[in-house]
Amino acid sequence: MSAQDLSALLWQERELLELLVFKLEEEQLLLTSGRTRWLHHATAEVEQVLGRLRDIGLARAVHASDVAAQWGIDGGASLRELAVAAPEGPWNELLGAHLQAMTVLVAQIAALRDSNQQFIRAATRSTQETLAGIGTGAGTYAADGAASSGFSRTPTLLNKDL
């Protein structure tokens, strides 16, 4: 395997990371708009991209190990270590650029993931509070002075999409 093959894999990984940012933003838009009907599709798409990232990450590790051996460094070297050990010329700059771009993308992904988890927790709490409040009343008095349990005989609608 060559450094060129490794670079091609890094480009593919960057594209997948960008796609993951897009899918997480898409998921966030669904969460913030309350349109949870399609949330399961968005989540499935995120999982598909994560699966593809795992596969390409494994291929990158194999290629990086080969390139590290060619450059005389440890086979388990990180991308940062490869960029430092790369021969003078385009490879150290190119690998450094890949590292920088991927670091930014991973930070964006982490922020979106955390934000989406907060939205999901808030929606779950709201749903639990709504469910807990169904069928409970304040216990008041009716117009004739009789005690009323506060239970409503009218149907209650629930959105089960969450």
Order of alpha helices (4+ residues) and beta strands (2+ residues): alpha-alpha-alpha-alpha-beta-beta
